[in-house]
């Protein structure tokens, strides 16, 4: 039964990913992403990680996809072409590219300088796997930088959408 759930969930994930790539309409791409997230939640269930499955559905299937739908709805409100000088870079564009390059360089340096441990990974304690305690401990100790960077990227994306939608014609 567990193997059957794993196979069906894996096929759902692949079908959802293909739907994201092949769909022409952005709304259909978002719905395919939700289908993919349901498959991922089923994969977590096949691994006996019930908490992760619920979090996958609540956070990604619910909140993030609703955010994406709002972004798509806001981006398609006006059909006016945005004013833009094709040959000139504004000061904001130069600043944005500079900050992005600096962040990329910082991440590359951290990735290259980060120490590789010679010790083997500790064995997984299956009685703790997928629990709220183990998830919270790993998220807020081992993976806190990735967690904070993800929150920052989502915040920048939302601010970018608000700026793009809020532009008024002069």
N, C-alpha and C positions, 0 to 999 in steps of 0.2 A: 504494500500500500504506500509506504514511504517513497519507494522508487517510482511508482506511478505519479505521485504528487510532484516529485522532483522533475520528471520528464515533462509533465503537462505545464508546470510553472516555467521551466526553461523554454518551452515552445512559445508560451505567452510572452516571455521577455523578448525573444527573437522577433516574434510577430509585431510586437509593439515598437521595437527599434526600427524594423523595416517600414512600419507605418509612418514613423517620424520622418524617415528619409524620403519616402516615396510620395507622401501626401502633398497635394498642391496648395490646399488651404491651410492657413495657420491654425485655425480652430481644430481641424482634423489632426494636425500634428500634435496639438495639446492633448486631444483625446487619446491618441496613440501613446503618448507619454504616460497618461494615467493608466492605460491598459498595461504598459510595461511595469509601472510601479505596483500594480496589483500582482503581476507575476513575481516581482521581487519579494513582495510580502508573502506570497505562497512559498517561495524558496526559503525564506526565513522560517516559516512554519515547518517545512520539511527538515530543518536543522534543529527543531525544538526551541527556537528563539521567539517565543510568543510576544514578548515585550517589543522586540525589534520589528516584528510584523505589524503590530498595532501602531507603533511610532511611524513606520514607513507609510501606512495608510493615512494617519492623521496629519502628519507634517507635510509629507511630499504629495500624497494623493489629494489632500484637502487644501491646505494653506498655500503651498507653492504653486499648485496648478491654478487655483483661483487667482492668485497674483498674476500668473502668466496670461490668463484670460482677460483680466482687466487691462494689462499692458497692451495686448492685441487689440482690445476694444478701443483703447485710447489712441493707439497709433493709427487706426483706420478711420478715425472720425472725420478728419479733413483730407481732402485729396489735393490740396495746394502743394505745388513743388516748393521745397524749402529754398530760400535764397542762399546762394553760396558762390564764392569766387573759386573757380576750379584751380587757378594757378597760384593762389596765395594762401599761405598758412597764417592764421591769426595767432595772436599771442596766447590765447587759450589753448589752441591746438598744440603749439610748441610746448607749453607747460604740461599739458596732458601727456604728450608723447615722452617728455623728459621724466615725469613722475612714473609713468608706466615702465620705461626702460630701467629706471633706478630700482623699482620694485622687482622687476625680472632679474636684474643683476644681483640684487640682495638674495633672492630665492636661489639663484644658481650658486652663489658663494656658500650659502648655508647648506645646500644639498651636497656640494663637493667637499666642504670642510667637515661636515657632520661625521662624527666618529662611527666607524663600523665595529661592532662588537665581535670579539672572537668567541664569546660564550654562546652556546646553543640557546635557542628560545626555550623558556620554561614550558612544561607541559600544560595543556589546557585543562582546567578543572571543569568538567562537564556539569557538575552540580551547580556551579555558579554561572555557566554560560547563558547569556541572554537575559539575565536578571537585571532589575533596575539598578541594583548596587554596582554590579560589575560594569554595566554600561556607563553609569555616571562616573565611576572611578577612572575608566579608560578615557572617556571624553574630556573630562576636566583635569586630567593629569598628563597622560601620554599624548593626546591629540588636541590639546587646547589651542595650539597655534593654528592648526588647520581649521578648527571650529571658528576661531575669531576671524581668520582670513575669509572664510566663506560668508560669515555675517557681513563683513566689510564689502565684499564683492556684490552681494545682494542689495546692500544699501546704496552703493554707487549706481547700480543698474536702475533702481527705483528713482533716484535723483535724476539720472539721465533721461528717463522717460518723462518725468514731470517737466524737465527743461525743454525737451523736444516738443511736447504737446502744448506747453504754455507759450510758445513763441507766437507773437502777434505780427501781422503784416504791417510794415511801416507805411 
